[in-house]
């Protein structure tokens, strides 16, 4: 086994920091930890890009840290929707007590609920669906009885 110590964070590229903070901090309840401005080397080498200029904000919730990355340069490629079965990060998943109430709050905030993904399993009191963050990153919401762990 490789001698890793712990997971430090999950990086999420974003196009608008204020919009992303409204979503992750204000709606999903992540707490601000710290931010960082990065220019040039050694980040150019680490990130395999040239002319890096970015602002990163670190947020935490439930022992998980996310890093929101807003690149001022180089310019990102055009956004595209990724299929769930493509390799790479597919989604973040959150347990909710009441899916319907959560969706009402997200819709009221102007966020995108992927209505076609809503499933309900009445026999188990369970339900789930996907929403998208402001840049299209998929977020799964799961309502299920019992221990959320």
Backbone as CSV, one residue per row, in Angstrom:
resi,resn,N_x,N_y,N_z,CA_x,CA_y,CA_z,C_x,C_y,C_z
1,UNK,0.848,-1.176,0.000,0.000,0.000,0.000,0.897,1.244,0.000
2,UNK,0.474,2.267,-0.718,1.183,3.544,-0.774,0.992,4.262,0.564
3,UNK,2.041,4.853,1.133,1.940,5.456,2.466,1.298,6.845,2.490
4,UNK,0.030,6.924,2.123,-0.707,8.186,2.214,-1.055,8.469,3.665
5,UNK,-1.127,9.752,4.014,-1.518,10.092,5.385,-3.012,10.358,5.502
6,UNK,-3.569,11.169,4.578,-5.006,11.468,4.621,-5.411,12.216,3.362
7,UNK,-6.694,12.241,3.088,-7.245,13.054,2.007,-7.226,14.505,2.467
8,UNK,-6.724,15.415,1.632,-6.662,16.819,2.052,-7.815,17.648,1.505
9,UNK,-8.179,17.456,0.231,-9.286,18.235,-0.328,-9.704,17.683,-1.683
10,UNK,-10.838,18.177,-2.152,-11.347,17.881,-3.489,-11.414,19.206,-4.224
11,UNK,-10.731,19.312,-5.361,-10.699,20.549,-6.129,-11.845,20.618,-7.121
12,UNK,-12.487,21.780,-7.188,-13.606,21.998,-8.108,-13.346,23.288,-8.876
13,UNK,-13.180,23.178,-10.184,-12.996,24.363,-11.018,-14.320,25.103,-11.163
14,UNK,-14.252,26.420,-11.030,-15.464,27.238,-11.116,-15.208,28.450,-12.001
15,UNK,-16.287,29.072,-12.484,-16.140,30.223,-13.374,-16.405,31.557,-12.673
16,UNK,-17.113,31.522,-11.540,-17.480,32.750,-10.838,-17.436,32.449,-9.338
17,UNK,-16.478,33.051,-8.634,-16.271,32.725,-7.225,-17.470,33.112,-6.365
18,UNK,-18.024,34.293,-6.559,-19.152,34.701,-5.717,-20.342,33.774,-5.894
19,UNK,-20.618,33.398,-7.129,-21.734,32.484,-7.411,-21.472,31.111,-6.771
20,UNK,-20.236,30.626,-6.879,-19.885,29.335,-6.282,-19.976,29.384,-4.759
21,UNK,-19.540,30.497,-4.164,-19.640,30.632,-2.714,-21.097,30.677,-2.261
22,UNK,-21.954,31.350,-3.008,-23.380,31.356,-2.652,-23.920,29.928,-2.636
23,UNK,-23.492,29.118,-3.589,-23.977,27.745,-3.677,-23.389,26.876,-2.554
24,UNK,-22.072,26.771,-2.509,-21.435,25.844,-1.568,-21.461,26.333,-0.119
25,UNK,-21.235,27.595,0.103,-21.200,28.131,1.467,-22.613,28.434,1.962
26,UNK,-23.338,29.268,1.208,-24.620,29.767,1.696,-25.747,28.739,1.604
27,UNK,-25.757,27.921,0.550,-26.835,26.937,0.402,-26.480,25.575,0.993
28,UNK,-25.265,25.076,0.707,-24.916,23.726,1.168,-24.254,23.713,2.543
29,UNK,-23.938,24.876,3.078,-23.449,24.938,4.449,-21.973,24.681,4.659
30,UNK,-21.168,24.768,3.603,-19.721,24.668,3.793,-19.244,25.926,4.501
31,UNK,-18.215,25.793,5.324,-17.673,26.890,6.119,-16.351,27.351,5.510
32,UNK,-16.172,28.661,5.392,-14.931,29.227,4.875,-13.775,28.833,5.780
33,UNK,-12.695,28.382,5.172,-11.488,28.036,5.929,-10.374,29.035,5.633
34,UNK,-9.999,29.160,4.374,-9.001,30.149,3.970,-8.994,30.272,2.456
35,UNK,-8.309,31.307,1.968,-8.173,31.457,0.524,-6.717,31.690,0.177
36,UNK,-6.447,31.662,-1.133,-5.080,31.684,-1.609,-5.059,32.225,-3.026
37,UNK,-4.125,33.119,-3.308,-3.902,33.592,-4.674,-2.589,33.001,-5.162
38,UNK,-2.600,32.479,-6.380,-1.453,31.795,-6.947,-1.133,32.397,-8.309
39,UNK,0.172,32.679,-8.549,0.610,33.220,-9.836,1.906,32.529,-10.245
40,UNK,1.946,32.001,-11.471,3.184,31.473,-12.049,3.756,30.261,-11.349
41,UNK,5.102,30.180,-11.369,5.803,29.041,-10.783,5.764,29.111,-9.253
42,UNK,5.773,27.973,-8.569,5.894,26.621,-9.096,4.569,25.998,-9.533
43,UNK,3.486,26.764,-9.435,2.170,26.220,-9.792,2.055,25.883,-11.272
44,UNK,2.720,26.654,-12.143,2.701,26.313,-13.575,3.139,24.864,-13.773
45,UNK,4.234,24.504,-13.116,4.759,23.141,-13.248,3.806,22.131,-12.625
46,UNK,3.364,22.389,-11.396,2.477,21.456,-10.706,1.198,21.198,-11.489
47,UNK,0.593,22.272,-12.018,-0.698,22.159,-12.693,-0.587,21.864,-14.183
48,UNK,0.641,21.829,-14.709,0.897,21.564,-16.132,0.211,22.597,-17.021
49,UNK,0.287,23.857,-16.595,-0.259,24.986,-17.349,0.805,26.072,-17.404
50,UNK,0.635,27.041,-18.272,1.560,28.176,-18.352,0.799,29.453,-18.075
51,UNK,1.417,30.356,-17.321,0.800,31.637,-17.014,-0.328,31.530,-16.018
52,UNK,-0.196,30.622,-15.050,-1.262,30.413,-14.063,-1.465,31.665,-13.224
53,UNK,-2.710,32.033,-13.118,-3.155,33.054,-12.179,-4.519,32.585,-11.694
54,UNK,-4.596,32.242,-10.409,-5.858,31.707,-9.899,-6.097,32.146,-8.471
55,UNK,-7.366,32.109,-8.101,-7.799,32.367,-6.735,-8.467,31.083,-6.259
56,UNK,-8.031,30.589,-5.104,-8.594,29.370,-4.530,-9.216,29.691,-3.177
57,UNK,-10.386,29.110,-2.934,-11.051,29.250,-1.638,-11.295,27.851,-1.106
58,UNK,-10.891,27.649,0.142,-11.065,26.361,0.805,-12.247,26.446,1.756
59,UNK,-13.149,25.470,1.615,-14.351,25.388,2.436,-14.419,23.999,3.057
60,UNK,-14.986,23.894,4.254,-15.104,22.587,4.897,-16.534,22.333,5.370
61,UNK,-16.851,21.054,5.395,-18.128,20.600,5.941,-18.007,19.110,6.236
62,UNK,-18.466,18.699,7.398,-18.489,17.278,7.758,-17.127,16.611,7.595
63,UNK,-16.061,17.349,7.873,-14.726,16.786,7.770,-14.182,16.711,6.353
64,UNK,-14.911,17.267,5.395,-14.477,17.261,3.997,-14.124,18.685,3.589
65,UNK,-12.980,18.837,2.944,-12.545,20.153,2.460,-12.644,20.159,0.934
66,UNK,-13.284,21.211,0.401,-13.283,21.416,-1.041,-12.469,22.671,-1.338
67,UNK,-11.856,22.679,-2.500,-11.080,23.823,-2.966,-11.758,24.337,-4.231
68,UNK,-12.302,25.541,-4.160,-12.898,26.170,-5.337,-11.787,26.908,-6.069
69,UNK,-11.592,26.589,-7.335,-10.502,27.145,-8.127,-11.050,28.018,-9.244
70,UNK,-10.744,29.313,-9.174,-11.161,30.259,-10.215,-9.904,30.744,-10.928
71,UNK,-9.726,30.283,-12.181,-8.562,30.653,-12.980,-8.821,31.950,-13.722
72,UNK,-7.958,32.952,-13.510,-7.984,34.170,-14.324,-7.191,33.917,-15.604
73,UNK,-6.154,33.053,-15.510,-5.414,32.624,-16.691,-4.719,31.311,-16.367
74,UNK,-4.483,30.491,-17.352,-4.931,30.654,-18.728,-6.439,30.456,-18.832
75,UNK,-7.041,30.952,-19.919,-8.488,30.800,-20.054,-8.871,29.317,-20.164
76,UNK,-9.953,28.936,-19.496,-10.372,27.529,-19.545,-11.005,27.184,-20.892
77,UNK,-11.038,25.875,-21.210,-11.758,25.466,-22.420,-13.256,25.707,-22.242
78,UNK,-13.980,25.659,-23.332,-15.439,25.836,-23.278,-16.052,24.740,-22.408
79,UNK,-17.027,25.110,-21.571,-17.665,24.088,-20.728,-18.428,23.080,-21.581
80,UNK,-18.505,21.872,-21.069,-19.292,20.831,-21.728,-19.879,19.921,-20.666
81,UNK,-21.004,19.348,-20.969,-21.636,18.427,-20.042,-20.966,17.063,-20.157
82,UNK,-20.638,16.479,-19.020,-20.020,15.156,-19.001,-21.064,14.107,-18.660
83,UNK,-20.967,12.971,-19.306,-21.858,11.852,-19.000,-21.403,11.185,-17.703
84,UNK,-22.340,10.634,-16.960,-22.043,10.019,-15.671,-21.019,8.887,-15.791
85,UNK,-20.989,8.205,-16.907,-20.097,7.050,-17.016,-18.715,7.381,-17.587
86,UNK,-18.402,8.691,-17.749,-17.056,9.069,-18.166,-16.100,8.918,-16.992
87,UNK,-14.859,8.552,-17.272,-13.882,8.454,-16.185,-13.680,9.810,-15.497
88,UNK,-13.356,9.754,-14.230,-13.108,10.965,-13.461,-14.189,11.197,-12.421
89,UNK,-14.054,12.306,-11.705,-15.022,12.652,-10.666,-16.409,12.777,-11.291
90,UNK,-17.366,12.066,-10.749,-18.721,12.141,-11.300,-19.621,13.066,-10.487
91,UNK,-19.540,12.997,-9.151,-20.458,13.798,-8.350,-20.027,13.827,-6.896
92,UNK,-20.623,14.755,-6.159,-20.552,14.779,-4.704,-21.926,14.330,-4.222
93,UNK,-22.005,13.675,-3.084,-23.285,13.175,-2.591,-23.522,13.640,-1.162
94,UNK,-24.751,14.085,-0.892,-25.141,14.571,0.427,-26.409,13.874,0.885
95,UNK,-26.474,13.546,2.156,-27.678,13.007,2.769,-28.555,14.173,3.167
96,UNK,-29.852,14.082,2.932,-30.807,15.111,3.346,-31.930,14.443,4.131
97,UNK,-32.519,15.183,5.071,-33.624,14.642,5.865,-34.919,14.652,5.067
98,UNK,-35.106,15.678,4.234,-36.346,15.857,3.484,-35.993,16.353,2.091
99,UNK,-36.014,15.455,1.126,-35.623,15.817,-0.237,-36.514,16.915,-0.795
100,UNK,-37.814,16.811,-0.605,-38.727,17.810,-1.173,-38.437,19.207,-0.624
101,UNK,-38.230,19.327,0.686,-37.929,20.634,1.281,-36.592,21.165,0.764
102,UNK,-35.624,20.286,0.595,-34.317,20.688,0.086,-34.439,21.209,-1.340
103,UNK,-35.224,20.519,-2.159,-35.402,20.945,-3.551,-36.153,22.269,-3.637
104,UNK,-37.138,22.466,-2.767,-37.858,23.742,-2.737,-36.878,24.875,-2.449
105,UNK,-35.995,24.676,-1.464,-35.016,25.716,-1.106,-34.045,25.977,-2.251
106,UNK,-33.584,24.935,-2.907,-32.649,25.119,-4.028,-33.325,25.825,-5.201
107,UNK,-34.547,25.439,-5.513,-35.270,26.110,-6.605,-35.499,27.580,-6.266
108,UNK,-35.888,27.863,-5.023,-36.133,29.242,-4.596,-34.871,30.086,-4.721
109,UNK,-33.707,29.456,-4.570,-32.428,30.156,-4.696,-31.979,30.258,-6.151
110,UNK,-32.783,29.712,-7.068,-32.456,29.797,-8.486,-31.499,28.728,-8.976
111,UNK,-31.299,27.679,-8.186,-30.371,26.618,-8.586,-31.085,25.588,-9.450
112,UNK,-30.274,24.829,-10.192,-30.802,23.890,-11.189,-30.989,22.499,-10.588
113,UNK,-32.247,22.084,-10.516,-32.604,20.732,-10.098,-32.810,19.926,-11.371
114,UNK,-32.150,18.788,-11.471,-32.328,17.937,-12.653,-33.574,17.086,-12.416
115,UNK,-34.700,17.671,-12.768,-36.017,17.080,-12.464,-36.145,15.654,-12.984
116,UNK,-35.532,15.378,-14.119,-35.646,14.052,-14.730,-34.926,12.973,-13.926
117,UNK,-34.139,13.369,-12.917,-33.406,12.377,-12.127,-34.092,12.033,-10.812
118,UNK,-35.185,12.700,-10.474,-35.850,12.465,-9.185,-36.418,11.046,-9.160
119,UNK,-36.005,10.299,-8.138,-36.570,8.958,-7.931,-37.114,8.877,-6.520
120,UNK,-38.142,8.066,-6.350,-38.748,7.862,-5.037,-38.958,6.369,-4.823
121,UNK,-38.629,5.912,-3.628,-38.818,4.510,-3.268,-39.656,4.502,-1.994
122,UNK,-40.991,4.675,-2.145,-41.881,4.820,-0.983,-41.780,3.674,0.017
123,UNK,-41.582,2.478,-0.470,-41.498,1.310,0.412,-40.428,1.510,1.493
124,UNK,-39.370,2.226,1.163,-38.276,2.448,2.105,-38.209,3.890,2.618
125,UNK,-39.152,4.739,2.201,-39.112,6.140,2.600,-37.895,6.854,2.033
126,UNK,-37.437,6.388,0.885,-36.212,6.926,0.291,-36.522,7.707,-0.981
127,UNK,-35.629,8.623,-1.291,-35.731,9.407,-2.521,-34.337,9.948,-2.833
128,UNK,-34.126,10.291,-4.085,-32.834,10.848,-4.485,-32.988,11.614,-5.778
129,UNK,-32.031,12.469,-6.040,-31.972,13.167,-7.324,-30.634,13.876,-7.436
130,UNK,-30.410,14.467,-8.593,-29.227,15.274,-8.814,-29.618,16.728,-9.015
131,UNK,-28.750,17.597,-8.529,-28.806,19.025,-8.836,-27.442,19.364,-9.417
132,UNK,-27.335,20.533,-10.007,-26.052,20.952,-10.573,-25.601,22.234,-9.891
133,UNK,-24.298,22.316,-9.622,-23.778,23.573,-9.089,-23.788,24.596,-10.218
134,UNK,-23.435,25.854,-9.965,-23.530,26.867,-11.018,-22.710,26.576,-12.276
135,UNK,-21.699,25.704,-12.164,-20.898,25.349,-13.335,-21.192,23.960,-13.865
136,UNK,-22.220,23.322,-13.336,-22.634,22.026,-13.859,-22.119,20.812,-13.112
137,UNK,-21.304,21.005,-12.055,-20.842,19.854,-11.268,-22.060,19.190,-10.631
138,UNK,-22.185,17.877,-10.799,-23.340,17.167,-10.274,-23.230,16.963,-8.763
139,UNK,-24.369,17.171,-8.102,-24.503,16.992,-6.664,-25.694,16.058,-6.453
140,UNK,-25.450,14.918,-5.824,-26.516,13.964,-5.540,-27.077,14.256,-4.161
141,UNK,-28.393,14.242,-4.054,-29.083,14.409,-2.782,-29.845,13.132,-2.493
142,UNK,-29.624,12.563,-1.309,-30.220,11.273,-0.955,-30.982,11.400,0.346
143,UNK,-32.248,11.023,0.301,-33.076,10.913,1.514,-33.257,9.450,1.779
144,UNK,-32.882,9.005,2.970,-33.037,7.586,3.323,-33.195,7.489,4.831
145,UNK,-34.036,6.580,5.296,-34.217,6.432,6.740,-33.001,5.782,7.381
146,UNK,-32.885,5.940,8.676,-31.807,5.283,9.408,-30.592,6.148,9.572
147,UNK,-29.522,5.510,9.974,-28.258,6.178,10.263,-27.659,6.765,8.984
148,UNK,-27.450,8.098,8.933,-26.889,8.695,7.722,-25.461,8.282,7.430
149,UNK,-24.770,7.673,8.396,-23.405,7.209,8.136,-23.447,6.023,7.219
